[in-house]
């Protein structure tokens, strides 16, 4: 699949109470949060969609009180990463 374009009707875009320069970024963040929360998107892909670092996205999850999806596989990956980068 290539680039996906999401069309938002003008009346809805105009109703978003954010400065015009912030709308695109905020919509990406909100979509990333929602898809991550539903378990449809991994945290890494959600970070990418939101245009944030892992740590920024973790902070955003905390601010929105979104439960993190952390599996045994994630733990194993983190342990292996730590062992190889110390």
ABEGO torsion letter per residue (X at the ends): XBBBBBBBBAAAAAABBBBAAAAAAAAAAAAAAAAAAAGABBAAAAAAAAGBBAAAAAAAAAAAGBBBBBBAAAAAAAAAAAAAAX
